[in-house]
Structures are given as C-alpha cells and as structure tokens.
Amino acid sequence: MENRKNFFHLHLISDSTGETLISAGRAAAAQFRGSNAIEHVYPLIRSKKQINALIEAIDREPGIVLYTIVDSDLAAWIETSCRELGLPCVNVLAPIIETFQTYLGAPSRGRVGAQHVLNAEYFARIEALNYTMDHDDGQAPEDYDEADVVIIGISRTSKTPTSIYLANRGIKTANIPIVPGVSLPDSLLSATRPLIVGLIATSDRISQVRENRILGTTAGYDRSDYVDRASITEELKYARSLCARNNWPIIDVTRRSIEETAAAIVALRPKLR
C-alpha cells in the first residue's frame, strides 16, 4: 500500500534569488497528483551561519530539500546536515553543470547567480526580496511607506507566497495578517506610497487549507475557531469591512494561482513591473 501524504514540506535553498529552484520544485511537484508542496524558500544563503539556522527550521518541518549553492564547502555542509537528519537532498544544478563540463571540456566558473545580468533591475530584485523577507507577517511595521505593495488578509489567503513571487520581480512587498479585534498598524493607515490590497477566499477553501496546514500553534487563534467555517466567515466579513472603509481593493484568491494573484495585483497599479 502506498503511503501518500496530501501535503509535504519542500525546502528550497539558494545562494541567489531562488527562482530557478522554485520553478524546478513546482515542475517536479506537479507530477504527483494528490500531493501538495508546502514551500519554504531560503534565498541569498551564503554562509554556514545561515545554513545552520535553516537546518534547524528544516528539522522542525522535515521534507525534501533542493538547493542551488555554488560554493562547494557550503554545498557539502548542506549535504552532511541533511544526511544526519535522514532527509533527501538534491543539488539541482549539479548534473546539468557536469554535463556541460563534459561536453565543453571546460570547468564552470562557479559564479553565484551567473544567469542574472548585474544591472539595476537585478539589484532592485535583490533589494525587494530582502525587504519582503524582513516584512513578512506584520514584521517591521515602521517603514511600510517604503513598500510598493502591502498585502493584507486573514490567515491562509496566500499572503506570503504572493509577496515572495512579487519580490522576485522587483516589487517590494509587505504582508500583514488581519485578526478580528487587532488594529492594523498606524504606519499602514498613514502610508501614501504603497498599493494596499486585501486577499480573501471562500470560507470553505480557507477552512480546508487550515485543516491541512496547521503546523503548530497559530498565534491569536483557538484551534477549533481557526477551522470553523462560521468563525472564518466572521473573519472575512471583518476583512472586507476594513478594505471598504479604507477604499482598498480586494482580490478573491479562491480559484487563482499565486501567479494569477500577483498579475492581478500588478494590474491594479500599472507602474509596477
């Protein structure tokens, strides 16, 4: 009998932006019907200290580990750490680079992010990614006015993956959870630069995702209320009222992929790239 899991953890470690890994990981995961990847993306990993921290996170939520790390010492450190945890670990670019080396008869340059042209657009993407990682889930609220986009929404409306997707396209994105009875930061209400957009979904969809993705204690929620459709309906009602009160657009993500949600956000503000 096959032991199938509806959800599994997919850890993506990159010394660059992680786009190559995200594409490869999603392409592979799409081949397995009934199994859905919970993505954990670790971009700009370039030291053992960073690796040690993410290995602790992987140990808490074990799964498949894919990486693209040019530095051979760091790659070996990841391999060793995963082997000690008993987890599958794959250097995604290694077999491709080896094939190129054999055919061309020359070694690779071992250059981090060599597929990227080091121009203003590339550095803007790195800056956006750093900003987005620092402003995930309501962190660092004091400088929301530096964002291009601020995404708000109740738990499990795809705020974080949408933010990371936008950041990989050079769009500085913060995201903030909406919790009934908890006020939004004053710095958000006074922000004039960013596009602020609310994400919603049907209560059935959110309840289903929460049931499958409760991976520990979620701050501010009682477990029974967290997946209760009536409670979720009230959360959505509160989120809608906040957006209506502040004239913030709303996007229903129920039947949208992350890419489609991001495209809808960009369409709301044409000057975004």
N, C-alpha and C positions, 0 to 999 in steps of 0.2 A: 504494500500500500504506500502511495506517495505521501510524503509529509509536506504539504504545501502551506505556506503562510500567505494570508491576504496582504499583509504589509511586511516589508523588511527594510532595514536600515542600509543606506548606500552612502558611504563616506568618500568624498571626492577631495583629494589633496593636491594642490597645485602651487608651484612657485611663481605662477603668473596669475592671470585673472580667473582661470578655471573654465573658460568657455569650451575648450577642447574636451575636457573631462565631462562637462555637463552634457554636451552633445553625444559623446560616446556612451556615457552611462544611460542616458534616456533611450538611445537607439537599442542598446542591449536589453534593457528592462522591458521595452515594448514587445519583445519577442515572447514574453512569458505571460500569457493570459491568466488573469485572476490574481496576479501578484503585483503589488504596487510599491514602488520605491519611496521611502521617506528620505529625501536628500539632505545631506549635511555637507555643505560646501566650505572648504578651508582654503581661501586664496592667499597668495603672497606669502607662502610658507618658505622661509629661507634661513632658519636657524634650528638647532637642536632644542632650544628652549620652547620654541613654538610647537615643535613636534611632540615634545613631552606633554604639553598642555592638551593637544588634540588627541593624543593617545589615551589620556585619562577620559576624555569625552567619549571616545570610541569604546573604551572598556565598559562604560556605563550603558551604552546602547550599541552592542556588538552587531556587526553585519559585514557586508562586502566592502573592501577597501580598494579604491582605484586611485592611482596617483600619476602625476607627471612632474617629476623632480629631476632637474639636470645634474645637480651636484651628487656625485656618486656616494660620498660619505653620508649625506642626508638620506639618500635613497636606501642605502644599506641599513640605516638606523630605523627607517620605517619598516623595512622587511623584517628585521630582527624583532622589533616590538610586536608586530602583527603575528609573527610565528610564535612568540611567547604567549600571546593571547589565544592562539589557535584559530586565527581568522584568515580567510582567503585575502590575498593581497596581490595586485597586479600593476606593474608599471606599463601603462597603456602604450606609450610611445616606443618602448624598448625594442619589440620585434620589428617595428617599422624602420627604426633607425638602423638596426642591424642589417636589414635587407638592403637599405640604401648604401651602407658602408661596403657590403659585399659586392654589390653591383658596380658602384662607382670607384671602388678601390681606394677610398679615402676616408679618414675618420671624420666624425661630426665635430662641429665647433663647440658643442656643449654650452650653447648660449641660451640663457633664460629668456623665454618669450620671444624667440627669434622670428616667430611668424608675424609678430607685430612690427609695424613701422614706428620708430620712435619719433612721432610727431606730436603736435599739440593735441590732436584728437585722442591719441593713445594715453597721454598723461592725464587728460581730462577723465578718461575712463577709470584710471587708477585712483584718481582723487575722488571720483564719485563712489567707487567701490569702498574705499576707506571710510568715507562719510556715512555711507549706508550701513556698513557693519557697526559703526560707532553709534548709530541712531536707530538700531533695531528694537522693537517692542518698547518704545517710550523712553529709551535711554537718551541722556544728554539733551534735555528739552530746552536748554538755554539758547541754542542757536538754530532753531527751526527756520529762521528767516534766511538762512544760507542755503536751504534746500531748494531744488527745482520742483519737487513733488513731495507732499506729505500724504500718506495713505492712512486712513482711519477705518476701523471696523471691529466688530466683536470677534471673539476667539474663533479661529478656524475659517477665516474668509480669505485665506491665501495672501495675507499682507506681506509676510517675509519673503516668500519665493518671488512674488511680483516685484518687490523692492530690489532684490538682487538682480533680477532679469533687467530691470530698467538701469540699474547701476552699471551693468556690463555694457550698456550702450551710452555711457557717459552722463547719465541723468542722476543727479544727487537726490536720493530718495530716503525719507524717514518714514517710519510707520509707528502708529500709536494704537494700543488696544482701547476699545470702548467698553467700559464696565459701568452698568447702571449704578448711579449713586456716587460715582467717582468723577470729579470735574476734569475736563481737559486742561492742559497747562495753559496759563495765561499767555505764554510766549507763542503758542499756536494761534490763539484768538487774535493776537496783535500782529501776527506775521502778515506782511504785504507782498512778499516776493513769490512764495511757492503756490503752485496749484494744489489745493486741498481737495481730496476726493474720498468718498466713502465707499467701501465694498460691502455688499450684502449677498446673501444666498437664501434659498428656502430653508425653513426650519427643519424639514425632513433631511435635506442634504447636510446641513451643519450637524444635526444630531448623529447622522451616520458617520461622518468624518470624526467627530469627537469620540464616538464609541470605539472606533478603530485606532485612534491616535492618542488616547490618554496614556501618556508615557511616564506618569509620575504625578505629583500634586501640581495642579494649576492654581496659581495664586489668585485669591479672590473668588473662587468658585467652590461650592459644595458639589461633590461628585454627582449626586442624584439630580440636582438642579442643572448641572453642566450639560447633561444629555437629555433632559426633559424638554419635549417639544414646546410645551406651553411656556416654560421659562425662556426658551430660546426666542419664541415669538415676542415676548416682552422685551428682550434684549434688542431684537431687530426694530421693534417699534421705537424704542429709545434712541437707537442709532439713526433711524430715519428722521426723528424729530430734531436731533442735533443738526443734521445736514440741512434740513429745511429751514431751521432757524437762522443758519449762517449762510444760506444760499450756496452750499457746497454740492457739487454734482454727485450722483450715486451710480454705481455700476453693479449690476447683478452678475455675480460670477458663477452662478449655478451650473450653467452649461458652457462656460467659457474655459479654455485652456489658459495657462499662465501667459502664453504669448498673445492670445487674443485680448486678455485683460490689459496687458501692457500696451497693446496697439490702441485700445480704446482710450486709455489714459493719455497717450501721446496725441491722439486726435482731438482731445479736449483743449490742448494747448499746442497749436501748430508750431510754435517756435522751438519746442523740444525736438531733439534729434532722436 
